[in-house]
Amino acid sequence: MGLHRSLLSHINVFARKKTYIFSSIAAGDLIYQSFEISSDPSKDRRLSWERNVKLALCGFIYFGPTMRFWYGTLDRLFAHRTFFRPLKMLIVDQGIFAPCYMVTVLFVTKLARGQDFTSISNNFAQDYPKLLSGNWKVWPWVQIVNFTIIPLRFRVLWANFIAVFWNSYVSRMSSVQHGNLKGTVTAVPS
């Protein structure tokens, strides 16, 4: 039991002081780039470290701090620990925050990949519903665990772990330029 408490203590220090060290968006992008490269070995491709660094910076500067602030805000909004607290948090998170946040996710990741604002805006009506729908297939389940089991100090860490896989999807989605694909993706997943 002593080792367990010691490990939790170290994780707690990491979660509080070094939440932005690891960028799950960069890890997710590396996973997708590796998949993209291995799916067509006939083409001479390499990992785009420039793209990955840009996405990591987005995580360090915007996504990480935003999520840290959001989880703290949700915890304060629903301070009374009732049976329905996690459900209320989920409704606000997925019904209000997620639709707004997915707009920024779409724009920031596509801008980081070098797409221009006009192109992103023109394809927004097609891309946004797919991204939001994908969000609603994954994150409600993750957030139920987050709001019922995971203490506040570990929520960003838990979300970052899941986000590594989610960000592979976002990276795939943001790699699509309609009518002008960057990479081998031929369709955005539904």
PyMOL commands that set and color helices and strands:
alter all, ss='L'
color gray80, all
select helices_A, chain A and resi 2-17+24-39+49-77+85-112+117-148+152-174
alter helices_A, ss='H'
color red, helices_A
deselect
rebuild
show_as cartoon
